Amino acid sequence: MDTKELLKKVRKIEIKTRRLSDHVFGGEYHSTFKGRGMTFSEVRQYQYGDDVRSIDWNVTARYNEPFVKVFEEERELTMMLMVDVSGSELFGTGNQFKKEVITEISATLAFSALQNNDKVGLILFSDQVELFIPPKKGKSHILRIIRELLEFHPESKKTNIAEALKFLTNVMKKKAIVFVLSDFIAQDYDNTLRIVGNKHDVTGIRVYDEKEEHIPNLGMVQMLDAETGKSKLIDTQSRKVRRAYWQYHQERVDYFMDAFTKSGSGAIHCRVDESYVKKLLGYFKQRG
C-alpha cells in the first residue's frame, strides 16, 4: 500500500469512527469506565447543604469561618487495545474481512478514549507480540495506531492469546481498560486471562464470520488453513463433516465465554455482517 492510498484509508476510517465516538460512544464510554477514584481539587467557603464531613478544619481555624474540601473524579485512564493479527483475521465471506471490522472497532474505541483525554496503547499479536505502542494521548497518536492496524504485516500467521496477555502484565503495572479483539480461534489462555482480569478491566470482543459457524453444502472443496498454510480436500456434502465443523466452532465459542466469565471480564460477540455499533452500545449500557 503506497503512502497516498494509506492516508486516504486512514482518513476514511477517522471520519467514520470519530463521528461514532463523538455522537454515540463518548458519554457511554465515560459513564462505563470510571476513574481511579476521587482526588483533591480545591478549598472553598462552606455553603448551605454541604456535608460537614468535608470541612477543612485547618483552613476554617485560620480564617475563622467554615471552608470545605472539594474533590473531583480522577478521570485519566489508560486503554490498551490488544489486536489479533494472525492469518485467520484475513477471512470474510461478505463485504468485509474480520480484520477490517476489528480495525473499525479499535478506532472507535480509541477516539472515545481521546474524547475523554485518556491514554491509548496498542499490542498487535499473533503467536508472539508483533508490535507494542506504549500508551499516549493525542489525535496524532490515535492516527498512528490506525495506520499500524491498516498496514502492519505480521511475521507469524499463528495465534497465541496467552503469550500476548503475559506481555501485557509485564508492561502495564497500573490498572488499565483492556480490549482484546480477536476471532478467538484458540485455547489455553484461561489461566493467564484470570491473572490479567484480577488487575485490569478486560473485555473480549469476538469478531467472526457466519461461514465459520456453519459450512455450506458445496460438494468437494479445497480448504486452506490461513494460520498453518496447509490445505485439505473436504467433502462438504457429508453431514458428519458439517457437524464436526460446527462442533469445532462451538467448542471455541464455549471456551471463550467460560474463560472471560470466570475471569470476571466482559465479552462481546460481533459477526462481520452485524452492526458493531449496536453491540458496543448495548454492552456499555449494560455495564453502566
Secondary structure, DSSP 8 states (H G I E B T S, - for coil): --HHHHHHHHHHHHHHHHHHIIIIIHHHHHHHS--SEEEEEEEEE--TT--GGGB-HHHHHHHTS-EEEEEEEE---EEEEEEE-SGGGS--SSSS-HHHHHHHHHHHHHHHHHHTT-EEEEEEESSSEEEEEEEE-SHHHHHHHHHHHHH---S-----HHHHHHHHHHH--S--EEEEEE-----S-HHHHHHHHHHSEEEEEEEE-GGGT-----SEEEEE-TTT--EEEEETT-HHHHHHHHHHHHHHHHHHHHHHHHTT-EEEEEETTS-HHHHHHHHHHHH-
